[in-house]
Amino acid sequence: MEIRLREVHHNDAEQVTALCKQLGYEISVSAVKRNIEILINESDNKIFVAEYEHAVIGWIGVACVLTIQSIPFCEVRGLVVDEQFRKNNVGKLLIEKAARWCKEKGCSILRVRCNIKREPIHSFYTHLGFSEKKEQKIFEIHV
């Protein structure tokens, strides 16, 4: 199986949205398209897609993060692989692509946050060499 990795394009929005929905993220194609348009123009963000036979079968979003209390690092902001292609190294290829981009940006740390409920994915990340740093809760308020 030949997987091609490339940067996301505007016209990938529909396929990217379908992948988001596989993980339970309810978002419209127009919202995803708008987000893609914003993110592809930001130098500290990158979205890569995995393509098989001209179909997007996975995507990863990665961003450089600069905070006052930490050395700069990159963070995976989203990773989805089509359920039909999981366990075929697509996720690994996307992580490796993000890690290379991270190094190109001058960062030596790549982080990922993962919902505590997605236990099977935790072993995927540890298998790739990630180590667990902490658990946390996320709070939000609508303003």
Secondary structure, DSSP 4 states (H G I P E B T S, - for coil): ---EEEE--GGGHHHHHHHHHHTT----HHHHHHHHHHHTT-TTEEEEEEEETTEEEEEEEEEEE--TTS--EEEEEEEEE-TTTTTTTHHHHHHHHHHHHHHHTT---EEE---TT-HHHHHHHHHTT--------------
